[in-house]
């Protein structure tokens, strides 16, 4: 058993691990604590004559640049009391943003339904079903009819395809 304060001791190394950094290990209390604050990397080898920086957003918990805005939307809903606990968030999505909203929404105690186009990959649909529990699939015709033939600029509904 590891002593409670052992991880705070910079000299502590559990068996079988290698200390790879002199920086202290920061242990997050929630997945939301890990969103944002992603590192930046200078790409001097690829662009030696220019100062090019890449923000490594794929190091967010859900591997996406969409984590930050999704978490902010859910936090806004909670802080402004726009929904009661157990309230419903409906998110139109084709993938990463919906996954982020679903994950953070569930953490804040909301139900989430993802609405996806029928041509979204089955892998994305299955993943969102696992996170949300509910996924509504629509076809372009059904969407247009449901909206009372309202105009909706949607590249997925382009008849010229």
Secondary structure, 3 states (H helix, E strand, C coil): CCCCCHHHCCCCCCCCCCCCCCCCCCCCCCHHHHCCCCCEEECCCCCCCCCCEEECHHHCCCCCCHHHHHHHHHHHHHHCCCCCCCCEEEEECCCHHHHHHHHHHHHCCCEEEEEEECCCCHHHHHHHHHHHCEEEEECHHHHHHHCCCCCCCCHHHCCCC
